[in-house]
Amino acid sequence: MTSSTTSDIRYDPYDVQLNADPYPTFRLIREEAPLYHNAEHDFFALSRHEDVTAALNDYATFSSSRGAILELIKANIDIPPGVLIFEDPPIHDIHRKLLARMFTPRKIFALEPQVREFCAASLDPLVGTGNFDFVRDLGAQMPMKVIGMLLGIPESDQEAIRDFANEQMRTEEGKPMRAAEEGMATGDIFAAYIDWRAEHPSDDIMTELLNVEFEDETGTHRKLSRDELLTYVNVVSGAGNETTTRLIGWAGKVLAEHPDQRRELVDNPDLIPNAIEELLRFEPPAPHVARYVTRDVDYYGTTVPAGSVMMLLIAAANRDDRRFPDGDTFDIHRSTKQHLTFSVGTHFCLGSALARLEGRIALEEILKRFPEWEVDLSQASLSPTSTVRGWDTLPATF
């Protein structure tokens, strides 16, 4: 079987029950339908590591310019300039360079003391209580504080900004995200902060964006327009919150299910960076991305016509035994080189170094205080979104 719409192989990104554990379906698709077609929602999907990697690198065939989410591509809505993940070169490269200078290795490395301080502030009050929610008590707190600090958002407003960013990703059970019907959310919520920073510059991303000068796609040397500024800040805010929150939640669940490996991390913290990579491979917060197909392309004897939507199943590719032997097994000693959680090529995640830093420090600080825990899945809540997969709550006892 090369392409499938059969009832025994069904992947629906809006099916909350299926998404609670999509991996048996992903394995079936990988092995029996490497080019999968879903007739109900009319999309194709690739699931093998080699195929997904090649497609992510081929932006000329698999375009991001109409969105990277199934329902957004279908809706064909206007994408405001500056939404990096929804752009192709050359305009993508121009916009990316503006932000890249704000996420250099030197700047990210310098954040370590502050990230550790934010973790300690969340975790220290819980010592001795016997209870800890990986998401509510840390995952939803520390990344919010870090990105708020980087942007220059006052601490009193950070929760509202985080909730605004998260709300853009939410879907109701069985339904697409609202942006497909209502259009992309603007960054108007940040307007007052931008106005304040224009009068009161500081050492933050918002101030840098206000002052940056660049040559745009027309050859004009200029500063960012107000609308572009709002879009940039909106993009950074959303990307800096949601996925790291999910990573911390998955760390809590997966390590509870692998107590021997958790003990190794307690005894040898030098293993933690690789454990973070394995967590990212094993449970990627964004399990798939979508692309608009610009030309007819053939896979496994079937032609995918121009104008189709191709879903690239990152989470399936990350467990492909052809690239990662025994891929459904969690192993902190695994060589995780070339996992696709941060994508590859043009759209390699600009915030990957920050996410790795936050994940590493969070796990170090958790294990210092709580070397053992059990999660209570009966009280846990999986986030109802078709785009980002992870926990809204994950209570644990220690």
CORUR-V935555 format. One record per residue. PHI is phi in degrees with one decimal (999 if undefined). PSI is psi in whole degrees, 0 to 359 (999 if undefined). D_LAST is the distance of its C-alpha to the last C-alpha in Angstrom with 2 decimals. Layout:
BEGIN
{{PHI,PSI,D_LAST} {PHI,PSI,D_LAST}}
END
This chain:
BEGIN
{{999,132,47.72} {-115.7,326,47.62} {-136.7,140,47.17} {-138.8,136,45.70} {-127.3,16,45.75} {-70.2,155,45.36} {-68.7,338,43.24} {-79.6,345,41.21} {-122.0,105,39.91} {-134.8,120,38.70} {-121.5,120,36.58} {-125.3,111,36.37} {-64.4,347,34.30} {-98.7,1,34.29} {-87.1,104,32.92} {-62.6,319,29.38} {-65.0,317,28.77} {-64.4,320,30.13} {-73.6,348,28.11} {-61.8,327,24.82} {-150.8,85,25.59} {-81.3,355,28.86} {-69.5,324,28.77} {-60.4,321,30.84} {-67.0,318,33.41} {-61.2,319,33.37} {-63.2,317,34.06} {-62.1,316,36.88} {-62.9,314,38.38} {-57.0,316,38.21} {-86.7,326,39.98} {-111.7,340,42.37} {-141.6,67,43.00} {-61.3,338,42.61} {-114.1,106,44.58} {-99.8,143,43.12} {-126.4,127,44.89} {-102.1,112,43.48} {-73.7,328,46.54} {-61.7,312,44.85} {-102.7,359,43.65} {54.7,65,46.18} {-140.9,155,44.25} {-99.7,163,44.18} {-147.1,141,41.16} {-111.5,144,40.74} {-134.0,344,37.75} {-84.0,144,38.69} {-56.2,315,37.60} {-63.4,317,41.20} {-67.3,316,42.46} {-66.0,318,39.74} {-59.4,313,40.12} {-63.2,319,43.89} {-67.4,320,43.73} {-62.0,328,41.41} {-81.2,341,43.95} {-99.1,75,46.97} {-72.4,342,46.95} {-69.6,324,50.67} {-89.0,320,50.10} {-113.1,93,46.64} {-87.1,144,46.85} {-97.8,357,44.15} {-69.3,345,46.79} {-107.7,13,46.34} {117.0,167,42.55} {-122.5,18,39.74} {-127.8,135,38.50} {-47.6,306,40.35} {-70.4,332,41.28} {-68.7,318,42.35} {-62.9,316,44.71} {-61.4,323,46.10} {-75.8,339,46.71} {53.4,47,48.56} {-84.3,166,47.68} {-72.5,131,48.62} {-103.9,119,46.10} {-66.6,145,46.45} {-63.3,139,47.14} {108.6,352,44.25} {-82.9,90,41.60} {-54.9,319,41.18} {-71.4,350,39.42} {-113.3,36,42.34} {-136.5,156,45.13} {-114.8,160,47.14} {-61.2,151,49.06} {-87.5,343,51.12} {-65.4,327,49.83} {-59.0,317,46.20} {-66.0,323,46.87} {-63.8,312,48.49} {-68.6,324,45.62} {-65.5,320,42.95} {-60.1,327,44.68} {-64.8,322,44.42} {-85.5,331,40.63} {-58.5,325,40.25} {-66.7,344,41.57} {-95.8,357,38.64} {-127.6,41,36.01} {-71.0,155,37.48} {-53.3,322,35.37} {-63.2,316,36.36} {-68.7,322,35.20} {-68.2,315,31.85} {-58.5,325,31.25} {-68.8,345,32.08} {-80.7,348,29.19} {-53.5,311,26.47} {-59.1,321,26.25} {-71.5,320,26.08} {-61.6,318,23.44} {-65.0,322,21.25} {-64.7,319,22.05} {-63.1,320,21.11} {-63.6,314,17.65} {-61.0,320,17.15} {-63.3,327,18.50} {-80.3,324,15.98} {-91.0,323,12.82} {-56.9,319,13.91} {-65.0,346,14.05} {-92.0,347,10.36} {-61.4,128,9.47} {89.3,353,8.86} {-83.9,336,8.58} {86.0,356,5.13} {-134.8,148,6.30} {-160.4,126,7.76} {-101.7,116,10.77} {-58.8,329,11.91} {-92.7,303,15.44} {-62.9,321,16.07} {-87.0,338,14.21} {-136.1,306,15.37} {-59.4,326,17.42} {-90.6,358,19.84} {-107.1,300,20.13} {-60.6,309,20.68} {-60.0,324,23.26} {-60.2,315,25.05} {-67.4,322,25.46} {-66.6,310,26.68} {-70.2,328,29.22} {-62.4,318,30.25} {-64.0,316,30.97} {-65.0,320,32.89} {-78.0,328,34.94} {96.8,32,35.56} {-88.6,128,34.01} {-57.1,144,33.44} {-56.8,325,29.85} {-66.7,341,30.82} {-104.7,356,31.87} {-66.0,323,29.18} {-64.9,319,27.17} {-63.9,320,30.46} {-67.2,317,31.43} {-60.4,314,28.16} {-65.7,325,28.51} {-63.4,315,32.16} {-63.8,316,31.41} {-65.9,324,28.81} {-63.4,330,31.22} {-65.6,338,33.80} {-94.5,348,31.73} {-73.5,146,30.91} {-131.8,149,32.77} {-80.0,155,33.18} {-55.2,125,32.64} {78.8,5,35.60} {-124.3,153,37.18} {-70.7,168,37.81} {-67.6,149,36.64} {-64.4,335,38.86} {-59.8,334,40.30} {-65.2,332,42.40} {-100.6,326,44.30} {-99.6,349,44.02} {90.2,165,44.25} {-64.7,138,41.99} {-66.6,139,40.42} {-83.4,171,42.18} {-97.4,26,40.69} {-58.8,334,42.51} {-61.3,340,39.35} {-95.1,359,39.60} {-58.3,315,43.29} {-64.2,324,42.93} {-67.6,321,40.70} {-65.2,318,43.29} {-61.7,319,46.08} {-64.5,316,44.34} {-67.6,330,43.70} {-61.2,327,47.35} {-92.9,337,48.37} {-132.5,75,45.56} {-61.9,151,44.71} {-147.2,184,41.61} {-93.8,74,39.74} {-147.8,171,37.95} {-63.0,321,38.47} {-61.3,317,40.32} {-64.5,318,42.87} {-61.8,318,43.36} {-66.4,325,43.99} {-62.9,328,46.46} {-103.2,348,48.44} {-65.7,141,48.22} {-119.5,144,51.55} {-155.9,168,52.05} {-102.8,119,54.61} {-83.2,185,53.91} {-66.0,345,55.02} {-94.3,358,58.50} {89.3,4,59.01} {-82.6,131,58.74} {-89.0,120,57.22} {-159.2,178,55.21} {-98.9,170,52.07} {-68.9,142,49.58} {-73.2,167,50.75} {-61.6,317,48.79} {-62.9,320,47.71} {-64.2,318,46.56} {-58.0,314,44.57} {-61.8,319,42.79} {-65.5,314,42.04} {-57.6,311,40.71} {-63.9,321,38.33} {-62.2,316,37.16} {-62.7,312,36.53} {-63.1,319,34.59} {-62.3,313,32.45} {-66.8,314,31.50} {-66.6,331,30.96} {-81.1,348,28.82} {-103.6,300,26.26} {-62.8,308,25.66} {-69.2,322,25.18} {-67.3,325,22.77} {-57.5,315,20.58} {-66.8,321,20.64} {-57.9,316,19.98} {-65.5,321,16.66} {-61.6,315,15.70} {-65.6,326,16.91} {-58.7,318,15.03} {-62.6,314,11.69} {-71.8,311,13.25} {-66.4,318,15.36} {-72.1,333,13.08} {-64.8,327,10.65} {-83.0,352,14.03} {-132.2,67,15.11} {-63.4,331,12.66} {-65.4,318,15.79} {-70.9,326,16.79} {-62.1,319,13.47} {-63.0,322,13.92} {-60.1,321,17.46} {-68.1,323,16.55} {-63.5,315,14.52} {-74.6,332,17.59} {-139.4,84,20.11} {-60.8,344,19.44} {-64.1,344,23.05} {-81.6,349,22.01} {-62.9,316,20.08} {-56.4,318,23.29} {-71.2,328,24.28} {-63.5,323,20.87} {-63.4,318,21.38} {-62.3,320,24.82} {-68.5,323,23.65} {-62.1,318,21.17} {-64.0,322,24.18} {-69.3,314,26.35} {-72.5,321,24.09} {-136.1,74,23.06} {-65.5,131,25.59} {-60.1,329,25.04} {-111.3,99,28.80} {-74.7,346,29.72} {-159.5,159,33.44} {-132.6,160,36.29} {-120.9,156,39.79} {-138.1,151,43.22} {-89.3,128,46.77} {-86.3,120,49.11} {-89.7,343,52.27} {-148.8,160,54.45} {-58.7,136,54.84} {-143.4,141,52.64} {-103.9,135,52.53} {-138.1,126,49.58} {51.3,43,49.94} {81.2,6,53.38} {-124.0,139,52.60} {-92.4,126,53.64} {-92.2,115,51.23} {-75.6,150,53.66} {-54.0,142,53.69} {94.2,354,52.08} {-78.3,167,49.21} {-106.2,128,45.51} {-109.8,120,43.58} {-94.3,129,39.82} {-103.5,111,38.19} {-85.1,87,35.07} {-55.9,313,32.94} {-65.2,327,29.96} {-71.2,315,32.43} {-62.9,325,34.15} {-66.4,342,30.94} {-113.3,15,30.47} {-68.2,118,34.16} {-61.0,338,34.62} {-67.6,331,37.86} {-104.4,322,36.09} {-124.6,96,32.65} {-52.1,137,33.10} {54.2,52,30.70} {-63.4,338,29.54} {-83.4,4,27.11} {-102.0,133,24.99} {-84.1,127,22.24} {-148.0,109,23.06} {-68.6,349,22.01} {-96.4,0,25.26} {-67.5,147,27.49} {-80.9,111,30.32} {-99.2,16,29.60} {-54.5,134,32.92} {75.2,21,34.50} {-65.4,157,31.64} {-107.0,12,32.89} {-59.8,325,29.97} {-96.3,13,31.82} {67.2,189,35.15} {-144.6,164,38.12} {70.2,220,41.50} {-53.7,319,42.65} {-102.2,24,39.45} {-56.1,134,36.98} {-58.9,121,34.24} {-65.0,331,35.35} {-97.2,16,31.82} {-60.6,319,30.37} {-64.9,322,30.14} {-67.7,318,28.30} {-62.5,319,25.80} {-65.0,317,25.23} {-60.7,311,24.88} {-63.1,318,22.35} {-63.8,315,20.31} {-62.7,311,20.45} {-66.1,319,19.61} {-57.9,314,16.69} {-68.8,322,15.12} {-59.2,314,16.15} {-72.3,326,14.62} {-63.2,310,11.20} {-67.9,332,11.16} {-61.9,321,12.58} {-95.5,324,9.80} {-130.7,82,6.63} {-70.6,343,8.26} {-139.0,144,6.01} {-159.3,162,4.38} {-126.5,138,6.52} {-93.3,149,8.94} {-106.1,89,11.03} {-66.8,338,14.48} {-66.4,337,16.32} {-108.1,2,15.45} {-85.4,158,15.81} {-133.6,122,19.23} {-85.9,135,21.27} {-64.2,131,23.80} {-86.5,68,27.32} {-132.3,145,29.31} {-85.9,354,31.71} {-108.9,323,31.48} {-124.5,132,27.87} {-112.4,124,25.17} {173.1,188,21.52} {-97.5,137,18.93} {-84.4,326,19.67} {-140.4,143,16.24} {-147.9,81,13.09} {-72.9,146,10.28} {-139.1,156,6.72} {-119.2,147,3.79} {-140.8,999,0.00}}
END
